[in-house]
Amino acid sequence: MRKKIKRNALNRGTAVYLGGVRVRYVWACGCTKVEDFKPPAGSIAPEMVARMVRNWRANGVVLPQCRRHPNWESRESQIAKLNLSYPQEAVA
């Protein structure tokens, strides 16, 4: 059985709000994934999703292990670099 690697710096990334409940998650290695935000308790207002994404862009979001780059590692936070590479666009 393979052991799961759990490194805080590796799993911390950023997010981009795409409107509605759609969010693009960005890992520290640069991989991305677009998903509908689904909280465990049911539905959520788009305004709350936008507010959470603003918080994640400032502090980082803890993501599951990147499947393409399981050994990617950096001692320094990549959040500022990722936020520059993936800017938050205005949502109509």
C-alpha positions in Angstrom: 0.0 0.0 0.0 1.4 3.4 -0.9 1.7 6.1 1.7 0.1 9.4 1.0 2.5 12.3 1.1 1.2 15.3 3.0 3.3 18.4 2.9 1.7 21.7 3.8 3.8 23.8 1.3 3.3 21.3 -1.5 -0.5 21.3 -1.0 -1.1 25.0 -0.5 -2.1 26.9 -3.7 -4.4 29.6 -4.8 -7.8 29.9 -6.5 -9.5 32.1 -9.1 -13.2 32.9 -9.0 -14.8 32.3 -12.3 -18.4 33.4 -11.5 -21.3 31.7 -10.0 -20.0 28.7 -8.0 -17.1 28.0 -10.4 -13.6 28.1 -9.1 -10.2 27.4 -10.7 -7.8 25.8 -8.2 -4.1 26.3 -8.8 -1.5 24.1 -7.2 2.0 25.3 -6.2 3.5 23.3 -9.1 1.3 25.2 -11.5 -1.4 22.6 -12.3 -5.0 23.8 -12.4 -8.4 22.3 -12.1 -11.8 24.0 -12.6 -14.7 22.8 -10.4 -18.0 23.9 -9.1 -17.7 24.7 -5.4 -19.8 22.2 -3.5 -19.8 22.6 0.3 -20.7 19.5 2.4 -23.9 21.1 3.8 -25.6 21.8 0.4 -25.8 24.9 -1.7 -24.0 28.2 -1.2 -24.5 31.7 -2.5 -22.1 32.9 -5.3 -21.2 36.0 -3.1 -19.9 33.6 -0.4 -17.8 31.7 -3.0 -16.3 35.0 -4.2 -15.5 36.0 -0.6 -13.8 32.6 0.1 -11.7 32.9 -3.1 -10.5 36.4 -2.0 -9.4 34.9 1.3 -7.7 31.9 -0.4 -5.8 34.3 -2.7 -4.5 36.1 0.4 -3.7 33.1 2.6 -3.6 30.1 0.3 -6.0 27.2 0.0 -5.0 23.7 1.1 -5.5 21.4 -1.9 -5.2 17.6 -2.2 -2.0 16.1 -3.5 -1.2 17.0 -7.1 -1.4 13.7 -9.1 1.0 14.9 -11.9 3.7 16.2 -9.6 3.6 14.1 -6.4 7.3 14.9 -5.6 7.2 18.6 -6.4 8.4 20.6 -3.4 9.4 24.2 -2.6 10.5 25.6 0.8 9.1 29.0 0.0 5.4 29.9 -0.5 4.3 30.1 -4.1 1.1 31.9 -3.4 2.2 35.4 -4.5 3.8 34.0 -7.7 0.7 32.0 -8.5 -1.6 35.1 -7.9 0.5 37.0 -10.4 0.4 34.2 -13.0 -3.3 33.6 -12.5 -4.8 37.1 -11.9 -8.4 37.5 -10.7 -10.4 38.8 -13.7 -13.5 40.9 -13.3 -16.6 38.7 -13.3 -19.8 40.2 -14.7 
